[in-house]
Amino acid sequence: MFHLTSLLLSFGFYNQIGVIKAVRNCLDSSGDVTALWVTHRLEELEYADGAVYMEDGRVKMHGNAADIMDFIKTRQSAYIKEINS
């Protein structure tokens, strides 16, 4: 099992893509490997099979990455509207 916590924050864009591809290749080549990827970057969800959204240390939602991304974007939009009102 890989446990990757905010791994890509210190890398440039092209190095980030390289790490994502390397992890993905490792996962694709072996059915015995699992990766738990902790991130704050929505764009990394594009590579996920599933996702969990946490807030204040509690799971708020889990499911496929596209649904989680939509949920987060909706929450962000509501937060921005609240700030601007």
C-alpha positions, 0 to 999 in steps of 0.5 A: 500500500502506498500512502501519499499525503500532499505529496505533490505540493513541492513539485512543479507541474511536470514533475507532478504529472510524472509522479501521478503517472508512476503511481498509476502505472504501479497500481495498474501493473499489480492487483496487490497494490493500493494507494491512499492519496491525501490531497487538497488539490481538485485536479488530482481527483481526475486520477482517482477511482474513488474519493472521500471528502472530509471536513473538520476531521469527519467524512462528509461524503464518499463515492466516485471522484466526479461526484466528490468534485461536483460536491466540493465545487458546489460548496466552494460556490456557496462559500464564495457567494456568502463571502461576497454578499 
